[in-house]
Each structure stands twice: as C-alpha cells, then as structure tokens.
Amino acid sequence: MEHENLHSLIPLADFKAILGFDDREDALSRYCLITATYSIEQYCKRRLVRRENTDYLTFTGEYIFSLREYPVQNVLSVYATTAGMVQRGEPLFSPENLVDPEHYYCLPDEGIQEDSDLWSAPFSLVLRPPYRLAREEMGIRIRYLAGYVPGKVPPDLASACLELAAWNISRYRGRRIGMTGNVRGNGKDGEHLESSMPENVRQLLEPYRRRTI
C-alpha cells in the first residue's frame, strides 16, 4: 500500500516497480527513499518536497519580496505586519491586516515557464500597484506551499533520488556502510571511506542547489 505521507521525491510504488521489488522490500525501500531525499535536501540547501512555509519579509522600499522556498505552488495568506513583529516572528491574524489576493502575485525570478512543476528558480512575492504599505506596516507575513509533489518532480531530480536510494540499498545489503571496495596503497590492500553521495548524483543536483553569496 502506498504511503501518502512518505517524505520522498519519488513515489514508493514507482521506486519498487523500477527496481523490481515486491512488498517484502517495503521497509528498506521506504527507509532508503526518505534518507536519500533528506540527503538531497541537505546537499541542495533547500526544502524540495512540497510543504507549508511561513516567511517574514521586511519592507525596504521595494514591493518585491524574495521567498525562501520554491517553486511556489500556492499562496495561502499574506498579512501586512509591523517591523517589530516581523523581527520577532510574531504573526498578525486580524482581518484588517490581511492583504487581498488581488493585490499580489508570485513569479519565478527567471520569468514564466510553461510548466510550474519544472520551475527550479527562486520565487518572489510582488505587491500590485496601487497597493501600498502604511507607514506603520513595515513588513509582510506570507504562508505558502512550495516544493515538488512526488510524481511531478523534474526528471533529473527524480533520477537523482532514485539513484541515491538504490545506491544506499546496495550498501545496506552488502553490509559495507561507510566503506567501499578494497584498494591497494603503501604496499598493502585495505578499505577506504566512501563519499556520502555518488558523483553522478551530485551532477544531477547542481541545477537545484541554492546559490549563496
């Protein structure tokens, strides 16, 4: 039976079908998919599986606010808040502070693409004119859904998860966790520590890594 809440970039059923696994492999398959997904998110320095997020954005004079997570699938609510509440992370839920959806929209920073599920660029919240923040409202609180839905993940990202999970299964079955094959050095054979992620997986993930300054 498929587990809907599995934190994975690819569905369990797809993973089992590709590798030819039956239900006896469920426990190991789920564990390796979850481990691979968290490892990928850590490497990419961002959340990739769709989840709800809350950002507190400080108003600096521009009505464009960069959002932390992406791609944005849906904006749940936008509130105008005071500077102090933004800094302390305190939300305002009063109806008079709710920004009407007609006054904002979200776009990827690299422009519109035909299929939003394939967006890999950061998103920004844009407030439409003539909306203006009042003097005492120096920030924005936004709740939104961002990330990819399993089954609708870009092919290279799905391949990275598949390959990493399958790689981990091979390590667990071989009982060689953290070690790779015999190598010859200094006149004798031995073992050495393996990397935490194959190089081909790293290459697939490069377009999805968060760029930091």
C-alpha positions in Angstrom: 0.0 0.0 0.0 1.4 3.4 -0.9 2.3 5.7 1.9 1.0 9.2 1.1 3.0 11.0 3.7 6.3 9.5 2.7 9.0 12.2 2.6 10.3 11.2 -0.8 10.9 12.9 -4.2 9.5 9.8 -6.0 6.5 7.6 -5.1 7.3 4.3 -3.3 5.3 2.3 -6.0 7.4 3.8 -8.8 10.7 3.0 -7.0 9.6 -0.6 -6.4 8.4 -1.0 -10.0 11.7 0.3 -11.5 13.9 -1.9 -9.3 11.6 -4.9 -9.5 10.9 -5.0 -5.7 7.9 -6.7 -4.1 6.2 -5.8 -0.8 8.8 -7.6 1.2 11.2 -4.8 0.4 8.8 -2.0 1.6 10.6 -1.2 4.9 14.1 -1.0 3.3 12.7 0.9 0.2 10.9 3.5 2.4 13.9 4.0 4.6 16.3 4.5 1.6 13.9 6.8 -0.2 13.5 9.0 2.9 17.2 9.0 3.6 18.0 9.9 0.0 15.5 12.7 0.0 16.8 14.3 3.2 20.4 13.9 1.9 19.5 15.6 -1.3 17.7 18.5 0.5 20.7 18.9 2.8 23.1 19.0 -0.2 20.8 21.5 -2.1 20.4 23.6 1.0 16.6 23.9 0.5 13.4 22.0 1.0 12.3 20.1 -2.1 9.3 18.1 -1.1 6.1 20.3 -1.1 5.3 21.6 2.4 3.8 24.7 4.0 6.1 27.6 4.8 5.9 30.9 6.6 8.2 33.8 5.7 8.6 37.1 7.5 9.7 39.7 5.0 11.0 43.2 5.9 9.9 46.1 3.7 12.8 48.1 2.5 11.0 50.3 0.0 10.6 47.8 -2.8 7.4 45.9 -3.3 9.1 42.8 -4.5 10.0 40.2 -1.7 12.2 37.2 -2.3 10.8 34.0 -0.9 13.0 31.4 0.8 11.4 28.2 -0.6 10.5 27.4 -4.2 8.9 26.5 -6.6 5.8 28.2 -5.1 2.6 26.1 -5.7 0.1 28.2 -3.8 -0.1 31.3 -1.6 -2.3 30.6 1.4 -2.3 34.1 3.0 -0.4 37.4 3.1 -0.6 39.8 6.1 0.9 43.3 6.4 2.8 43.4 9.8 4.7 45.9 11.8 8.5 45.9 11.7 8.7 44.7 15.3 6.5 41.7 14.7 8.5 40.8 11.6 11.7 40.8 13.6 10.2 38.8 16.4 8.4 36.4 14.1 5.0 37.2 15.6 2.1 36.8 13.2 -0.9 39.1 12.8 -4.1 37.3 12.2 -6.6 40.2 12.4 -8.7 40.5 9.2 -7.8 44.2 8.7 -4.2 43.2 8.2 -5.0 40.5 5.6 -3.9 41.5 2.1 -6.5 40.8 -0.6 -5.2 38.2 -3.2 -5.9 40.7 -6.0 -3.1 42.9 -4.6 -0.3 40.4 -5.1 1.1 37.6 -7.2 4.2 35.3 -7.3 6.6 34.7 -10.1 9.9 32.8 -10.5 12.9 35.2 -10.6 13.9 33.9 -14.1 10.5 34.5 -15.6 7.4 32.5 -16.5 7.8 28.9 -17.8 5.0 26.8 -19.3 5.1 24.1 -16.6 5.2 25.3 -13.0 6.2 21.9 -11.7 9.5 22.3 -13.6 10.5 25.7 -12.1 13.8 25.5 -10.3 14.4 29.3 -9.9 13.7 31.2 -6.7 10.3 32.9 -6.5 9.3 36.4 -5.4 6.1 37.9 -4.0 5.1 41.0 -5.9 2.6 43.6 -4.5 0.5 45.1 -7.2 0.0 48.8 -7.5 -1.8 50.8 -6.3 -1.4 48.7 -3.1 0.9 50.5 -0.6 2.1 49.6 2.8 1.1 52.0 5.5 3.9 53.8 7.4 3.4 51.5 10.5 3.3 48.4 8.3 6.9 47.7 7.5 6.8 44.0 6.6 4.9 41.0 5.2 4.0 37.7 6.7 3.3 35.1 4.0 2.1 31.5 4.2 2.6 29.4 1.1 3.0 25.9 -0.3 6.4 25.3 -2.0 8.3 22.4 -3.4 7.7 19.4 -5.7 4.9 16.8 -5.5 6.1 13.2 -5.8 5.2 12.0 -9.3 5.6 15.6 -10.7 9.3 16.1 -10.0 11.7 17.2 -12.8 13.2 14.1 -14.4 16.8 14.8 -13.4 15.8 15.4 -9.8 13.7 12.2 -9.7 16.7 10.3 -11.2 19.0 11.7 -8.5 16.7 10.4 -5.8 16.2 7.0 -7.5 20.0 6.5 -8.0 20.9 7.6 -4.5 18.2 5.4 -2.9 19.3 2.4 -5.0 22.9 3.1 -4.1 22.1 3.1 -0.4 20.2 -0.2 -0.8 23.3 -1.8 -2.3 25.4 -0.6 0.6 23.0 -1.9 3.2 22.6 -5.3 1.5 26.4 -5.6 1.2 26.8 -4.6 4.9 29.5 -2.1 3.9 28.0 1.1 5.3 30.6 3.9 5.0 33.2 1.7 3.3 33.9 0.9 -0.3 36.0 -1.8 -2.1 39.5 -2.9 -1.4 42.2 -0.6 -2.6 45.9 -1.0 -2.8 48.1 1.6 -1.2 51.5 1.7 0.6 52.2 -1.8 -0.5 49.1 -3.4 1.0 45.4 -3.8 0.5 42.8 -2.1 2.6 39.5 -0.3 2.7 38.7 3.4 2.5 35.8 5.6 3.4 33.3 6.2 0.5 31.7 9.5 -0.3 28.2 10.2 1.0 26.8 10.7 -2.5 28.0 9.4 -5.9 29.4 12.0 -8.2 26.8 11.4 -10.9 24.0 12.2 -8.4 25.8 15.4 -7.4 25.9 16.4 -11.1 22.2 15.8 -11.5 21.5 18.0 -8.4 23.6 21.0 -9.5 20.6 23.0 -11.1 18.7 22.6 -7.8 21.3 23.8 -5.3 20.5 27.0 -3.5 23.0 29.7 -4.6 24.6 31.5 -1.7 26.7 34.6 -1.7 
